[in-house]
Amino acid sequence: MQDTLLLENVEEELEWEPEVTADHQVRPFAATTPDDSQISEAIMNSFRWRGNIPESVKAEVEDGRVTLRGEVEWDYQRREAAQVGALNGVRGLTNLITLKPKSKASDVQNGVSQALRRNADLDARSIWVTADGGTVHLYGHVHSRHEKQAAEQAAFAAPGVSDVDNQITVIA
């Protein structure tokens, strides 16, 4: 009984009620939930504030669910745009942003090979690279999952890469 009164007093002071969601997390319930136009405006402000999201990226909001569309040159821009999923009122996010590299396949392949050689976490001699447009295919072997992930991250960081097919195997 005393615990219940204490919780009610806290709710009154903070002006929010705990809400249990499907995954059993407790979140404060906002007094006002932004409508779709307010969410859309917040997303566009976020893109302008970040400064690295091109104007070609657009957000559609319906019932708090956001769909991102457009083209970017770099994977980090696509990931950065998806951060709007954390904005107040956003109930879901679908990221349909595509990568459109400006480089030729041979330039992409050379750029990835150089990025792999520069990465201190990798023995690039056991990895080889092919490219088909902006899609990079990684082959070879490494000694840990960390090295495999580092190779993929290095490939995505190279100019013109839109997708990475990581076929590297981990050997003990």
Backbone bond lengths (Angstrom), bond angles and torsions (degrees), N, CA, C in turn:
res aa  C-N    CA-C-N  psi(-1)  N-CA   C-N-CA  omega(-1)  CA-C   N-CA-C  phi
1 M - - - 1.447 - - 1.525 110.28 -
2 Q 1.336 116.53 -46.04 1.464 119.59 -179.55 1.528 109.98 -65.87
3 D 1.357 117.34 -38.02 1.461 120.68 177.76 1.531 110.68 -61.68
4 T 1.306 116.98 -40.41 1.456 121.35 179.77 1.517 110.73 -63.99
5 L 1.317 116.99 -43.59 1.464 120.21 178.68 1.519 110.54 -64.38
6 L 1.336 116.03 -40.55 1.457 120.23 179.39 1.527 109.93 -61.28
7 L 1.342 118.16 -46.34 1.454 121.79 178.78 1.522 110.96 -61.26
8 E 1.334 117.42 -41.75 1.461 119.68 178.44 1.518 111.06 -63.22
9 N 1.331 117.97 -38.78 1.467 120.82 177.77 1.523 110.83 -64.59
10 V 1.327 117.08 -41.29 1.466 120.69 178.80 1.524 109.28 -64.10
11 E 1.342 117.57 -43.91 1.454 120.48 178.77 1.520 111.31 -58.51
12 E 1.340 116.81 -42.44 1.458 119.98 -179.97 1.522 111.03 -65.48
13 E 1.340 117.39 -40.60 1.466 120.41 -179.33 1.524 111.62 -67.47
14 L 1.324 117.08 -40.90 1.460 120.35 -175.51 1.520 113.25 -88.70
15 E 1.303 117.58 -12.77 1.451 123.72 179.73 1.523 112.22 59.66
16 W 1.321 115.93 39.64 1.466 120.41 172.30 1.504 109.08 -149.07
17 E 1.326 113.73 156.95 1.451 119.66 178.82 1.519 108.42 -114.57
18 P 1.325 117.54 137.34 1.462 117.81 175.81 1.521 109.91 -64.35
19 E 1.323 115.86 139.65 1.462 120.98 -179.88 1.518 107.79 -124.79
20 V 1.298 117.94 126.89 1.450 121.90 178.59 1.520 107.62 -92.32
21 T 1.325 115.98 121.40 1.455 120.96 -179.59 1.525 109.22 -93.74
22 A 1.319 115.63 178.28 1.467 121.04 -176.54 1.524 112.38 -58.93
23 D 1.326 117.17 -30.79 1.463 119.04 -179.95 1.530 111.44 -93.81
24 H 1.309 116.92 14.40 1.459 124.50 174.03 1.522 113.49 64.15
25 Q 1.304 116.97 30.40 1.449 120.36 172.90 1.521 107.83 -95.04
26 V 1.321 115.82 145.91 1.455 119.91 178.19 1.520 107.94 -97.58
27 R 1.328 114.85 125.61 1.460 120.70 -179.92 1.514 108.72 -129.24
28 P 1.330 117.92 146.85 1.464 118.22 174.78 1.524 109.61 -69.64
29 F 1.302 116.00 141.95 1.448 121.88 177.62 1.526 107.54 -93.29
30 A 1.313 116.14 118.24 1.459 120.00 -177.98 1.524 109.56 -67.54
31 A 1.327 116.02 142.93 1.461 121.06 179.45 1.522 110.08 -61.02
32 T 1.336 117.17 -37.60 1.451 120.83 176.84 1.523 108.07 -131.72
33 T 1.299 115.45 131.51 1.458 120.85 176.65 1.514 107.45 -96.38
34 P 1.335 117.56 130.98 1.467 119.01 -179.21 1.529 111.02 -63.61
35 D 1.327 115.91 145.74 1.461 119.26 176.04 1.526 109.04 -83.35
36 D 1.321 116.47 175.54 1.458 121.30 -174.56 1.533 112.87 -58.44
37 S 1.338 117.54 -39.57 1.466 119.59 -179.39 1.528 110.84 -67.37
38 Q 1.331 117.53 -36.37 1.467 120.39 177.05 1.523 110.98 -68.90
39 I 1.327 117.18 -39.27 1.460 120.50 177.25 1.526 109.72 -63.52
40 S 1.329 116.83 -44.62 1.462 121.77 179.22 1.528 111.24 -59.23
41 E 1.324 115.95 -43.54 1.467 120.64 178.60 1.533 110.57 -64.02
42 A 1.337 117.21 -40.74 1.466 121.01 178.87 1.522 110.83 -64.37
43 I 1.330 117.01 -37.17 1.467 120.71 178.80 1.518 110.47 -65.58
44 M 1.332 116.90 -47.35 1.466 119.96 -179.51 1.533 110.98 -63.49
45 N 1.344 116.94 -38.54 1.464 120.07 175.38 1.523 110.46 -62.73
46 S 1.317 117.25 -40.81 1.461 121.50 178.66 1.523 110.63 -62.10
47 F 1.340 116.85 -43.64 1.470 119.96 178.62 1.529 110.63 -61.96
48 R 1.335 117.15 -43.98 1.470 120.16 179.66 1.526 110.71 -64.57
49 W 1.327 116.57 -41.39 1.463 120.86 -178.40 1.522 110.82 -64.72
50 R 1.318 117.38 -40.55 1.465 120.98 -178.89 1.527 110.85 -67.32
51 G 1.325 117.21 -36.04 1.455 121.07 174.03 1.518 115.64 79.18
52 N 1.313 119.66 -8.84 1.461 120.16 -177.36 1.527 112.59 -114.69
53 I 1.327 116.81 9.27 1.463 121.47 177.59 1.529 107.10 -101.08
54 P 1.331 118.22 117.37 1.472 119.23 -177.98 1.523 112.20 -65.01
55 E 1.325 115.20 155.92 1.460 120.75 -179.14 1.522 112.41 -65.92
56 S 1.330 117.15 -14.52 1.463 120.34 178.30 1.527 111.97 -70.81
57 V 1.327 118.16 -15.45 1.463 121.63 178.84 1.525 108.42 -82.71
58 K 1.321 115.37 125.61 1.464 122.00 -178.85 1.522 109.59 -122.44
59 A 1.317 115.35 151.98 1.461 121.72 177.86 1.515 109.45 -119.83
60 E 1.313 116.15 130.65 1.459 122.35 172.95 1.522 106.50 -108.23
61 V 1.324 117.02 133.16 1.465 121.54 -178.80 1.518 108.91 -122.89
62 E 1.327 115.54 127.17 1.460 120.90 176.71 1.521 108.37 -141.61
63 D 1.320 116.13 117.87 1.467 122.76 -178.23 1.528 111.59 55.10
64 G 1.326 116.37 38.00 1.459 120.98 178.06 1.516 114.39 80.93
65 R 1.325 117.60 -2.24 1.459 121.73 179.18 1.525 108.51 -96.89
66 V 1.323 115.18 127.75 1.459 121.69 -173.38 1.525 109.57 -105.63
67 T 1.335 115.70 133.95 1.462 121.88 171.95 1.523 107.00 -119.35
68 L 1.326 115.86 122.08 1.458 121.74 178.48 1.527 108.82 -98.59
69 R 1.341 116.20 133.64 1.469 122.10 179.16 1.519 108.98 -135.60
70 G 1.305 115.08 154.01 1.450 121.01 176.75 1.511 111.08 137.72
71 E 1.319 114.88 -172.39 1.463 120.87 -179.34 1.518 109.28 -128.75
72 V 1.315 114.85 141.72 1.461 121.82 174.54 1.522 108.10 -132.75
73 E 1.310 116.30 163.31 1.466 120.74 179.73 1.524 112.74 -87.97
74 W 1.320 117.48 -26.59 1.457 121.31 -172.16 1.527 111.30 -124.87
75 D 1.327 115.42 145.78 1.455 120.57 178.68 1.529 111.47 -63.22
76 Y 1.346 118.20 -35.35 1.464 119.55 -179.73 1.535 110.95 -61.32
77 Q 1.339 117.74 -30.96 1.459 120.32 177.89 1.532 110.71 -68.42
78 R 1.312 116.21 -38.94 1.469 120.48 177.88 1.529 110.05 -64.54
79 R 1.342 116.89 -44.87 1.474 120.81 178.77 1.527 110.95 -65.83
80 E 1.309 117.38 -39.88 1.467 122.03 -179.69 1.525 110.89 -64.07
81 A 1.328 116.88 -41.62 1.466 120.25 179.23 1.524 110.80 -62.43
82 A 1.317 117.03 -34.82 1.463 121.03 -178.44 1.522 112.76 -68.82
83 Q 1.312 118.27 -11.80 1.467 121.06 178.65 1.521 112.21 -64.49
84 V 1.332 117.10 -15.88 1.465 119.21 178.74 1.522 111.66 -66.89
85 G 1.317 117.53 -11.40 1.454 121.01 176.31 1.514 112.79 -61.82
86 A 1.324 116.68 -17.40 1.465 121.25 -179.69 1.533 112.65 -90.46
87 L 1.325 117.73 -2.49 1.464 119.99 -178.89 1.519 111.16 -68.46
88 N 1.312 115.22 150.71 1.466 121.84 178.81 1.526 110.27 -57.93
89 G 1.324 116.43 130.80 1.449 122.12 177.12 1.513 114.68 94.84
90 V 1.336 118.18 -15.83 1.463 120.80 -179.63 1.522 108.64 -75.77
91 R 1.333 115.71 123.50 1.459 121.35 -176.98 1.516 112.48 -103.37
92 G 1.322 117.15 -13.10 1.458 121.19 179.63 1.510 109.51 -171.09
93 L 1.340 116.52 158.13 1.462 121.17 -177.49 1.520 109.62 -140.87
94 T 1.328 115.88 130.35 1.456 122.62 171.55 1.518 106.75 -119.76
95 N 1.322 115.87 119.17 1.459 121.06 -177.02 1.528 108.94 -101.98
96 L 1.329 116.34 101.56 1.461 122.16 179.01 1.524 111.35 -103.86
97 I 1.316 117.49 17.08 1.466 121.74 178.61 1.525 108.34 -67.09
98 T 1.327 115.27 132.56 1.459 120.23 179.27 1.523 109.98 -108.36
99 L 1.308 114.62 156.08 1.459 121.02 176.38 1.520 108.40 -95.61
100 K 1.310 115.28 131.46 1.460 120.15 178.64 1.527 107.70 -126.14
101 P 1.306 115.95 93.03 1.466 119.17 -178.77 1.530 111.36 -70.15
102 K 1.315 114.82 153.61 1.464 120.84 178.18 1.530 111.50 -103.46
103 S 1.329 116.95 7.25 1.458 120.81 -173.95 1.516 112.25 -104.52
104 K 1.354 115.64 157.06 1.459 121.89 173.46 1.526 108.47 -77.81
105 A 1.320 116.59 158.18 1.466 121.68 -178.39 1.531 111.59 -57.91
106 S 1.314 117.36 -40.60 1.478 119.64 -179.39 1.526 110.71 -65.93
107 D 1.343 117.31 -37.18 1.462 120.40 177.06 1.526 110.44 -66.75
108 V 1.330 115.94 -39.90 1.465 120.55 178.85 1.527 109.37 -62.66
109 Q 1.330 116.69 -47.50 1.468 121.16 -178.93 1.520 110.89 -59.59
110 N 1.323 117.50 -45.64 1.472 120.81 178.69 1.524 111.31 -64.16
111 G 1.320 116.96 -41.45 1.459 120.64 179.84 1.517 112.10 -62.97
112 V 1.336 117.13 -41.15 1.462 120.50 178.53 1.520 110.42 -67.64
113 S 1.320 117.12 -43.38 1.471 120.06 178.93 1.528 110.99 -58.99
114 Q 1.317 116.72 -42.64 1.464 120.24 177.49 1.524 111.55 -65.51
115 A 1.332 116.92 -41.22 1.472 120.71 179.03 1.526 110.33 -62.43
116 L 1.321 117.65 -39.62 1.463 120.77 178.90 1.526 111.06 -65.93
117 R 1.331 117.61 -40.44 1.477 120.65 179.11 1.528 111.65 -66.44
118 R 1.344 117.15 -31.61 1.470 120.58 -179.67 1.519 113.00 -76.79
119 N 1.329 117.16 -19.72 1.461 120.86 -174.55 1.526 110.09 -77.10
120 A 1.327 116.06 117.52 1.461 121.57 -176.78 1.523 112.52 -68.29
121 D 1.322 117.89 -20.12 1.471 121.23 -178.77 1.525 112.80 -81.76
122 L 1.321 118.00 -1.49 1.457 120.96 -172.85 1.514 113.16 -124.36
123 D 1.321 114.59 148.62 1.452 121.45 166.28 1.523 105.30 -101.33
124 A 1.320 116.46 91.55 1.461 122.25 -171.71 1.530 112.48 -67.90
125 R 1.329 118.12 -13.42 1.472 119.72 -179.67 1.524 112.02 -65.50
126 S 1.337 117.69 -21.56 1.465 120.59 -178.20 1.530 112.52 -99.88
127 I 1.335 116.65 11.85 1.464 121.60 -179.45 1.518 108.64 -124.83
128 W 1.326 116.80 134.94 1.446 119.57 172.76 1.512 109.85 -125.85
129 V 1.326 113.54 156.68 1.457 121.25 -168.32 1.521 110.01 -127.23
130 T 1.332 116.09 137.51 1.458 121.43 166.16 1.522 106.89 -127.71
131 A 1.324 115.45 157.99 1.470 119.78 179.57 1.512 109.55 -136.90
132 D 1.319 114.46 141.37 1.455 122.60 175.90 1.520 105.56 -130.18
133 G 1.337 116.03 97.70 1.461 119.27 -172.14 1.517 108.40 66.47
134 G 1.313 116.78 -127.32 1.457 120.70 178.60 1.516 113.57 -92.74
135 T 1.354 116.72 0.45 1.460 120.21 179.32 1.522 109.91 -90.52
136 V 1.319 115.86 126.02 1.460 122.56 -179.23 1.519 108.53 -106.49
137 H 1.320 116.09 136.40 1.468 122.55 176.71 1.522 107.68 -112.97
138 L 1.324 116.13 124.56 1.462 122.13 179.10 1.520 109.08 -106.21
139 Y 1.325 116.52 132.15 1.454 122.28 179.40 1.529 108.64 -131.87
140 G 1.314 115.26 160.91 1.456 120.43 176.72 1.508 110.83 124.79
141 H 1.334 114.50 -156.38 1.461 119.11 -179.86 1.524 110.80 -144.24
142 V 1.319 114.57 151.72 1.463 122.90 177.30 1.528 107.22 -136.30
143 H 1.317 116.30 176.49 1.465 120.58 -174.24 1.516 114.74 -102.73
144 S 1.349 117.91 -1.04 1.472 119.64 179.25 1.530 109.87 -157.76
145 R 1.340 114.55 160.09 1.462 119.06 175.36 1.524 110.69 -64.64
146 H 1.331 116.07 -32.51 1.464 120.02 177.75 1.530 110.20 -59.19
147 E 1.338 117.12 -43.83 1.468 120.70 178.93 1.537 110.78 -64.31
148 K 1.329 116.77 -39.22 1.470 120.58 178.92 1.523 110.22 -62.87
149 Q 1.337 117.04 -44.68 1.462 121.08 178.31 1.525 111.24 -66.51
150 A 1.336 116.93 -38.52 1.464 120.33 178.90 1.525 110.67 -63.32
151 A 1.336 116.82 -37.92 1.464 120.27 177.98 1.523 110.62 -64.35
152 E 1.321 116.68 -42.71 1.458 120.52 179.69 1.530 111.07 -65.02
153 Q 1.322 116.58 -42.79 1.463 120.18 179.01 1.525 111.02 -65.02
154 A 1.326 116.94 -39.66 1.467 120.15 178.06 1.524 109.99 -64.27
155 A 1.327 117.09 -39.57 1.464 120.42 179.32 1.526 110.53 -64.98
156 F 1.328 117.46 -44.51 1.471 120.41 179.54 1.526 111.32 -63.61
157 A 1.315 117.74 -27.40 1.466 121.25 -178.07 1.523 112.76 -78.36
158 A 1.312 117.26 -12.69 1.467 120.14 -178.68 1.527 110.36 -77.18
159 P 1.328 117.22 147.98 1.467 120.77 -179.36 1.522 112.27 -60.75
160 G 1.328 116.17 137.06 1.449 121.76 173.66 1.515 116.21 86.75
161 V 1.321 118.33 -0.21 1.463 121.03 -177.88 1.526 109.41 -84.61
162 S 1.341 115.63 124.82 1.463 119.57 177.45 1.518 111.84 -109.07
163 D 1.332 117.58 -22.07 1.462 120.88 179.24 1.520 108.62 -155.03
164 V 1.327 116.05 150.68 1.465 121.36 178.59 1.515 108.61 -126.61
165 D 1.319 115.93 124.67 1.460 123.37 173.92 1.525 105.97 -102.16
166 N 1.310 116.24 99.89 1.471 121.91 -173.20 1.523 109.30 -92.52
167 Q 1.326 116.63 100.09 1.467 123.56 178.95 1.522 112.09 -102.75
168 I 1.326 117.05 16.06 1.467 121.50 179.75 1.522 108.43 -68.84
169 T 1.330 115.56 137.07 1.467 120.13 176.77 1.522 109.45 -102.86
170 V 1.325 114.80 148.27 1.463 121.74 178.79 1.527 107.26 -99.52
171 I 1.333 115.52 124.47 1.467 120.46 176.52 1.514 108.49 -117.49
172 A 1.319 114.60 148.59 1.474 119.18 -177.59 1.496 111.83 -81.98
